[in-house]
């Protein structure tokens, strides 16, 4: 994240010691630590909320795709029923022709 080394931290500590003074420095450091901790927890909670929202959106998309697939399977099932009915009617055609020819021979 930030490229802060040991010497930069020492420089910040020295400047803060000179500006704030030795009596107020521990109190200021405690307050700064408190606010840094609050900021970290807030950033972490925002990250988790964003991650949860993205996962929820992905699940919604998967459910939409699944619903589309179910409709496709239903349509395929209906189509196969129609094909089976058509095949059965085609199989019965020769039998009907034989019956008609037999009836015409009788007449």
QUINORTA-V997530 format. One record per residue. N is the residue number from 1. SS is DSSP state (H for helix, E for strand, L for the rest). OMEGA is omega in radians with two decimals (NA if undefined). BURIAL is I if it has 24 or more other C-alpha atoms within 12 Angstrom, else O. Layout:
BEGIN
n->(N & N)
ss->(SS & SS)
omega->(OMEGA & OMEGA)
burial->(BURIAL & BURIAL)
END
This chain:
BEGIN
n->(1 & 2 & 3 & 4 & 5 & 6 & 7 & 8 & 9 & 10 & 11 & 12 & 13 & 14 & 15 & 16 & 17 & 18 & 19 & 20 & 21 & 22 & 23 & 24 & 25 & 26 & 27 & 28 & 29 & 30 & 31 & 32 & 33 & 34 & 35 & 36 & 37 & 38 & 39 & 40 & 41 & 42 & 43 & 44 & 45 & 46 & 47 & 48 & 49 & 50 & 51 & 52 & 53 & 54 & 55 & 56 & 57 & 58 & 59 & 60 & 61 & 62 & 63 & 64 & 65 & 66 & 67 & 68 & 69 & 70 & 71 & 72 & 73 & 74 & 75 & 76 & 77 & 78 & 79 & 80 & 81 & 82 & 83 & 84 & 85 & 86 & 87 & 88 & 89 & 90 & 91 & 92 & 93 & 94 & 95 & 96 & 97 & 98 & 99 & 100 & 101 & 102 & 103 & 104 & 105 & 106 & 107)
ss->(L & L & L & L & L & H & H & H & H & H & H & H & H & H & H & H & H & H & H & H & L & L & L & L & H & H & H & H & H & H & H & H & H & H & H & H & H & H & H & H & H & H & H & H & H & H & H & H & H & H & H & H & H & H & H & H & H & H & H & H & H & H & H & H & H & H & H & H & H & H & H & H & H & H & H & H & H & H & H & H & H & H & H & H & H & H & H & H & H & H & H & H & H & H & H & H & H & H & H & H & H & H & H & H & H & H & L)
omega->(3.06 & 3.14 & -3.12 & -3.13 & -3.11 & -3.06 & 3.07 & 3.09 & 3.09 & 3.13 & 3.11 & 3.11 & 3.14 & 3.14 & 3.13 & 3.10 & -3.13 & -3.08 & -3.05 & -3.12 & -3.06 & -3.11 & -3.06 & -3.07 & 3.13 & 3.13 & 3.13 & 3.12 & 3.11 & 3.13 & 3.12 & 3.10 & 3.10 & -3.11 & 3.07 & 3.09 & 3.10 & -3.14 & 3.13 & 3.14 & 3.12 & 3.11 & 3.13 & 3.14 & 3.09 & 3.11 & -3.13 & 3.10 & 3.12 & 3.13 & 3.12 & 3.12 & 3.12 & 3.11 & 3.12 & 3.12 & 3.09 & 3.11 & 3.10 & 3.13 & 3.12 & 3.12 & 3.10 & 3.12 & -3.14 & 3.11 & 3.09 & 3.11 & 3.11 & 3.10 & 3.11 & 3.11 & 3.12 & 3.13 & 3.11 & 3.10 & 3.10 & 3.12 & 3.13 & 3.06 & 3.13 & 3.13 & 3.12 & 3.10 & 3.13 & 3.12 & 3.11 & 3.13 & 3.08 & 3.12 & -3.11 & 3.13 & 3.12 & 3.12 & 3.13 & 3.11 & 3.13 & 3.11 & -3.13 & 3.14 & 3.10 & -3.13 & 3.14 & 3.11 & -3.13 & -3.06 & NA)
burial->(O & O & O & O & O & O & O & O & O & O & O & O & O & O & O & O & O & O & O & O & O & O & O & O & O & O & O & O & O & O & O & O & O & O & O & O & O & O & O & O & O & O & O & O & O & O & O & O & O & O & O & O & O & O & O & O & O & O & O & O & O & O & O & O & O & O & O & O & O & O & O & O & O & O & O & O & O & O & O & O & O & O & O & O & O & O & O & O & O & O & O & O & O & O & O & O & O & O & O & O & O & O & O & O & O & O & O)
END
